[in-house]
């Protein structure tokens, strides 16, 4: 059996990024999703958690669901 089949599913969470230039992003980290919050409030909370509450409205942040981040990483090199 593969590790994937026996692995416990990861708890919901976010990958949080901050824009640092044109088309450049800095990874701030991964944070767990706060239960009971609607989607937008959960993303906002994730950004606040990742920045220790120092996020500024003048900066651009992104909070991407960890599951979507992993899906985005799933690709394969085209065959010959």
C-alpha positions as CSV (number, residue, x, y, z in Angstrom):
1,X,0.0,0.0,0.0
2,X,1.3,3.5,-0.9
3,X,2.0,6.2,1.7
4,X,-0.7,8.2,0.1
5,X,-3.3,5.5,0.7
6,X,-2.4,5.1,4.4
7,X,-1.7,8.8,5.1
8,X,-4.1,10.7,7.3
9,X,-5.7,13.6,5.3
10,X,-4.1,17.0,6.1
11,X,-6.3,19.3,8.1
12,X,-7.7,22.2,6.1
13,X,-5.3,25.1,5.9
14,X,-4.0,27.9,3.8
15,X,-0.7,28.7,2.0
16,X,-0.2,32.5,2.5
17,X,1.8,34.7,0.2
18,X,2.7,38.4,0.0
19,X,3.3,40.2,-3.2
20,X,6.8,41.8,-3.2
21,X,7.0,43.1,-6.7
22,X,5.5,42.8,-10.1
23,X,4.7,39.1,-10.5
24,X,6.9,38.2,-7.5
25,X,5.5,36.6,-4.4
26,X,7.0,35.7,-1.0
27,X,5.8,32.6,0.8
28,X,4.9,33.5,4.3
29,X,3.9,30.0,5.4
30,X,1.1,27.6,6.0
31,X,-1.5,28.1,8.6
32,X,-4.5,26.0,9.7
33,X,-8.0,27.1,8.7
34,X,-10.0,28.4,11.6
35,X,-13.2,26.4,11.9
36,X,-16.6,28.1,11.8
37,X,-15.5,31.1,9.7
38,X,-16.9,31.9,6.3
39,X,-14.4,31.6,3.4
40,X,-13.4,35.3,3.2
41,X,-13.1,35.6,6.9
42,X,-11.0,32.4,7.1
43,X,-8.7,33.8,4.4
44,X,-8.4,37.1,6.2
45,X,-7.6,35.2,9.5
46,X,-5.0,33.1,7.7
47,X,-3.2,36.2,6.5
48,X,-3.3,37.8,10.0
49,X,-2.0,34.6,11.5
50,X,0.8,34.3,8.9
51,X,1.9,37.9,9.5
52,X,1.4,37.8,13.3
53,X,-1.3,40.5,12.8
54,X,1.0,42.9,11.0
55,X,-0.7,42.7,7.5
56,X,-1.2,46.1,6.0
57,X,-4.0,47.1,3.8
58,X,-1.5,48.7,1.4
59,X,0.1,45.3,0.7
60,X,-1.2,42.5,-1.4
61,X,-1.7,39.0,0.1
62,X,-3.0,35.7,-1.1
63,X,-4.3,32.9,1.0
64,X,-4.7,29.7,-1.1
65,X,-6.3,26.6,0.2
66,X,-3.6,24.1,0.9
67,X,-5.5,21.4,-1.1
68,X,-5.6,23.7,-4.1
69,X,-1.9,24.5,-3.7
70,X,-1.1,20.8,-3.8
71,X,-3.3,20.3,-6.9
72,X,-1.5,23.2,-8.6
73,X,1.8,21.4,-8.0
74,X,0.6,18.2,-9.7
75,X,1.8,18.2,-13.2
76,X,3.9,15.9,-15.4
77,X,6.5,16.5,-18.1
78,X,5.1,15.9,-21.5
79,X,6.4,12.7,-23.2
80,X,8.6,12.7,-26.2
